[in-house]
Amino acid sequence: MSMASNGATIEAAAAKFGTLPQTITRKVAKFGIQLKSSAWSERQQAVRAAFLAGNRQVASRSREPWSIEEDNRLRASLAEGQTARTIARHSKRTTRAIRRRAEILELSWLDAKAK
């Protein structure tokens, strides 16, 4: 428990107790404790470093209102069968924003694929 509160990784706990990471994962799940893997920790450190360096990880158009042209591009992209991730990348919005706007406009990927 003290390792979890100090932010230790699964791999660090496995090394300390001389066991496999999978064993540590099963044991902590029984106690309701959460430990992160070293890969997760490295990704979080990279994201934090990029954020502090001014490279925001958020879509640049976050919270901007949608225009009629954007709605039309979303409709066209769905008709072409593009994924939410692809549409988000091109529109500089998050995938969540793309899915939510499609829901508001009552658009569906299934309907677009059927056409």
C-alpha positions, -999 to 999 in steps of 0.1 A, spaced: 0 0 0 29 24 8 44 17 -27 11 26 -43 8 59 -23 44 67 -33 36 62 -70 55 30 -75 50 11 -108 40 -26 -111 74 -35 -123 91 -18 -93 68 -37 -69 75 -70 -88 113 -64 -85 110 -56 -48 91 -87 -40 109 -110 -65 78 -120 -85 62 -114 -118 43 -82 -127 12 -103 -135 13 -116 -99 15 -80 -85 -14 -70 -108 -36 -98 -94 -27 -91 -58 -33 -54 -59 -67 -59 -77 -78 -80 -47 -71 -52 -23 -85 -25 -46 -51 -8 -50 -40 6 -83 -5 6 -96 5 18 -130 29 1 -154 62 18 -162 50 23 -198 21 43 -185 43 63 -163 67 71 -192 38 82 -214 25 105 -187 59 120 -182 63 126 -219 28 143 -221 36 165 -191 70 175 -206 54 184 -239 27 204 -221 52 223 -200 73 230 -232 42 246 -247 31 217 -270 -5 214 -258 -20 180 -262 -55 195 -266 -71 202 -300 -65 238 -309 -101 244 -317 -114 231 -284 -146 248 -273 -150 268 -305 -185 269 -319 -192 248 -350 -198 265 -383 -222 254 -410 -192 246 -433 -178 224 -406 -211 206 -402 -212 200 -440 -176 187 -440 -185 164 -411 -214 150 -432 -192 146 -462 -165 129 -442 -190 105 -427 -204 97 -462 -169 89 -473 -166 65 -444 -138 83 -425 -132 74 -389 -137 99 -360 -100 100 -354 -93 110 -390 -120 136 -391 -107 150 -357 -72 152 -370 -83 172 -401 -107 195 -383 -83 201 -353 -110 189 -329 -111 160 -305 -126 126 -314 -151 132 -286 -162 165 -301 -166 148 -335 -188 120 -321 -208 145 -301 -214 168 -330 -225 138 -352 -249 128 -324 -263 164 -323 -267 164 -361 -283 129 -359 -256 115 -381 -244 79 -378 -214 60 -391 -236 30 -398 -260 51 -420 -230 66 -439 -216 31 -446 -249 18 -458 -251 45 -485 
